[in-house]
Amino acid sequence: MQTLSNWAYGIQWGQLPLIAVVGFVTYGLFALAALAMVSRRWLRRFTKTAFKLHKTLAVAGFVAATFHLLLGVSLYV
């Protein structure tokens, strides 16, 4: 846990710590997953691949959210 705690605020991406960057990436992945399902109404040729893309983005978002959670918990343990 000490390693994750050091990573959370020790690694910087510009002005933001790693925990904030992972949080923004997670939010973006979930927003893109929702957009993939909504966009199939507008683009008929996207209907067949929308669910596959939605599923892939949701799994990637879940992995990023789990890493974000571990970084957050490691700060308090």
TIKELO-5787 format. One record per residue: x, y, z of N, C-alpha, C in turn; residue number from 1. Coordinates in pm, 1 decimal, decimal comma, always signed. Each point is the difference from the previous one (the first is absolute). Layout:
N
      npx      npy      npz     capx     capy     capz      cpx      cpy      cpz num
        X        Y        Z        X        Y        Z        X        Y        Z NUM
...
***
This chain:
77
      npx      npy      npz     capx     capy     capz      cpx      cpy      cpz num
    +81,1   -119,5     +0,0    -81,1   +119,5     +0,0    +85,7   +126,3     +0,0   1
   +117,1     -9,2    +55,2    +88,3   +116,9     +4,2    +39,4    +43,3   -141,1   2
    +19,1    -99,2    -88,6    +35,4    +32,0   -138,4   -113,3    +76,4    -68,2   3
   -123,6    -48,4    +17,6   -114,4    +69,5    -59,7    -17,5   +138,7    +59,8   4
    +23,8    +12,1   +128,8     -9,6   +130,4    +64,7   +103,7    +97,8    -55,6   5
   +119,2    -50,8    -25,5   +103,9    +85,5    -59,0    -35,2    +39,0   -143,5   6
    -60,3    -91,8    -73,7    -39,5    +28,5   -138,0   -111,7   +104,2     -6,3   7
    -94,2     -7,6    +94,4   -120,2    +83,1     -5,1    +33,9   +148,3    -11,7   8
    +90,9    +47,6    +81,6    +37,3   +140,9     -5,7   +143,6    +21,8    -43,7   9
    +79,1   -107,3     -9,9   +140,3    +14,0    -38,0    +20,3    +17,8   -149,4  10
    -83,5    -65,1    -79,8    +11,3    +10,4   -145,7    -87,8   +115,7    -46,8  11
    +58,8    +90,6    -72,2    -71,7   +118,0    -48,6    -15,7     -5,7   -151,5  12
   -112,6    +43,1    -49,3    -24,0    +17,0   -143,1    -32,4   +147,7    -17,5  13
    +99,9    +78,9    -28,9    -17,8   +144,7     -2,7    -15,2    +49,6   +142,6  14
   -111,7    +61,7    +29,5    -27,7    +48,6   +135,7    -81,4    -98,5    +82,9  15
    -51,8   -105,5    -64,0    -91,6    -91,2    +67,9    +70,6   -125,9    +49,1  16
    -36,9    -48,3   +119,5    +54,8   -127,3    +46,6    -65,9   -117,0    -72,8  17
    +61,3   -116,1    +10,1    -48,5   -119,2    -71,4   -143,3    -34,1    +37,2  18
    -36,3    +14,5   +125,8   -135,9    -35,6    +42,3   -104,7    +86,1    -70,7  19
    +29,4   +126,1    -24,2    -93,2    +88,3    -70,7     -7,0    -36,0   -147,6  20
   +113,4    -31,1    -60,0     +2,9    -36,5   -142,1    -80,1   -127,1    -23,4  21
    +18,7    -99,7    +86,4    -74,7   -125,4    -14,1   -149,2    +25,2    +20,1  22
    -36,0    +88,9    +89,6   -140,4    +35,2    +19,5    -61,2    +64,0   -123,5  23
    +73,4    +92,4    -62,1    -50,5    +63,1   -122,7     -9,8    -99,9   -115,3  24
    +95,9    -89,6    -10,2     -3,7   -103,0   -104,5   -120,1    -91,8    +21,0  25
    -25,8    -36,8   +124,1   -115,1    -85,3    +31,6   -130,5    +69,1    -38,8  26
    -12,8   +125,6    +37,3   -119,3    +75,4    -35,7    -16,9     +5,7   -152,0  27
   +108,9    +24,6    -71,0     -5,2     +5,5   -145,9    -39,9   -132,5    -62,5  28
    +51,0   -110,7    +53,6    -36,1   -130,7    -54,3   -147,4    -31,1    +20,6  29
    -52,4    +32,8   +117,6   -142,5    -23,5    +23,2    -86,7    +91,3    -86,5  30
    +44,0   +122,9    -21,4    -74,5    +91,5    -87,0     +1,6    -49,1   -145,1  31
   +114,4    -50,3    -45,6     +8,0    -54,5   -135,4    -84,6   -126,0    -15,4  32
     -5,2    -82,7   +103,8    -84,3   -119,6     -5,4   -146,9    +37,5    -13,4  33
    -42,4   +100,7    +73,5   -138,5    +46,6    -12,0    -24,8    +61,2   -137,0  34
    +95,8    +75,6    -49,7    -13,8    +63,4   -130,7     -7,8   -104,0   -111,7  35
    +69,8   -111,3    +16,1     -3,5   -105,6   -102,1   -140,8    -57,1    -13,2  36
    -68,6    -17,7   +111,6   -134,9    -55,2     -7,0   -101,6   +103,5    -48,8  37
    +19,7   +125,8    +34,1    -92,3   +104,6    -45,0    +19,3    +27,9   -148,5  38
   +123,6     -9,1    -47,1    +28,3    +35,0   -139,0    -54,0   -102,5    -99,6  39
    -34,2   -117,9    +45,9    -53,8    -97,6    -95,9   -137,5    +41,3    -51,8  40
    -66,2    +89,4    +70,5   -127,4    +52,1    -48,7    +20,5    +95,0   -117,6  41
   +111,5    +71,9     +1,5    +26,4    +98,8   -103,9    +69,6    -60,1   -120,3  42
    +87,5    -96,0    +21,3    +76,5    -60,5   -109,2    -43,6   -144,3    -18,8  43
    -75,1    -26,3   -103,2    -54,2   -135,0    -21,9   +109,6   -102,5    -28,5  44
   +106,9    +39,6    -65,9   +108,1    -95,0    -31,1    +80,4    -35,9   +124,7  45
    -16,8    +76,9   +108,0    +71,2    -22,0   +124,8    -76,2    -94,5    +93,5  46
   -120,0    -42,4    -39,4    -86,4    -79,4    +86,6    +63,2   -132,9    +38,7  47
    +64,4    -68,8    -92,9    +55,1   -132,8    +28,6   +124,0     +5,0    +89,0  48
    +79,8   +103,5    -14,7   +123,9     +7,0    +77,0    -13,3    +81,5   +128,6  49
   -114,0    +64,7    +19,0    -16,6    +85,8   +118,1     +7,1    -79,8   +129,0  50
    -62,8   -116,0     +4,0     -0,1    -77,7   +123,6   +138,3    -56,4    +30,7  51
    +71,6    -44,4   -102,0   +135,9    -51,1    +22,2    +91,2   +110,2    +53,1  52
    -10,9   +117,7    -58,8    +80,0   +113,5    +46,0    -40,7    +40,7   +141,4  53
   -130,3     +0,0    +27,4    -50,8    +34,4   +131,9    +54,3    -97,0   +105,4  54
     -2,2   -126,6    -32,3    +48,4   -102,5    +92,9   +149,7    +15,6    +25,8  55
    +77,7    +24,3   -103,4   +144,8    +17,9    +14,4    +32,1   +123,9    +82,9  56
    -67,6   +111,2    -27,7    +22,9   +122,1    +75,9    -42,9    -15,4   +145,3  57
   -108,0    -73,0    +24,3    -46,1    -20,5   +137,4    +99,2    -84,4    +79,3  58
    +56,7   -102,9    -61,3   +100,0    -82,6    +68,1   +125,7    +82,5    +28,8  59
    +44,0    +79,3    -96,1   +117,0    +85,7    +21,3    -28,2   +102,8   +110,0  60
   -120,0    +53,4     +3,5    -38,1    +94,4   +104,7     -4,2    -65,7   +136,4  61
    -47,7   -123,4     +5,2     -4,3    -72,8   +126,2   +140,8    -27,2    +52,7  62
    +91,7    -35,8    -88,2   +139,3    -22,9    +40,6    +63,0   +129,9    +49,6  63
    -22,7   +109,2    -71,7    +53,9   +129,5    +42,2    -61,4    +44,5   +132,3  64
   -129,5    -24,3    +19,0    -65,8    +37,6   +125,3    +53,5    -82,1   +116,7  65
    +28,8   -126,4    -23,3    +56,1    -84,8   +104,9   +139,1    +48,7    +38,9  66
    +81,8    +37,7    -98,1   +133,2    +52,8    +29,1    -10,9   +132,9    +75,4  67
    -95,2    +84,1    -40,1    -22,7   +127,7    +67,6    -41,7    -24,1   +145,6  68
    -86,4    -99,1    +22,2    -42,4    -34,7   +135,3   +117,9    -47,8    +83,8  69
    +83,8    -84,8    -57,2   +116,7    -49,6    +73,2    +95,7   +113,0    +36,5  70
    +18,9    +94,0    -91,0    +84,6   +115,3    +30,1    -59,7    +81,7   +114,8  71
   -129,3    +20,6     -2,2    -66,6    +77,2   +104,9     +4,6    -68,7   +135,3  72
    -25,0   -130,1     +2,3     +1,2    -74,7   +125,7   +140,8     -5,9    +56,8  73
    +99,6     -9,5    -86,4   +137,2    -11,5    +47,5    +45,3   +125,6    +74,7  74
    -64,3   +112,8    -25,1    +35,6   +123,0    +70,6    -44,6     -0,7   +144,9  75
   -101,8    -79,0    +31,2    -55,5     -1,5   +134,7    +38,0   -122,8    +80,7  76
    +60,7    -98,9    -62,3    +37,6   -123,3    +71,8   +143,0     +8,5    +45,8  77
***
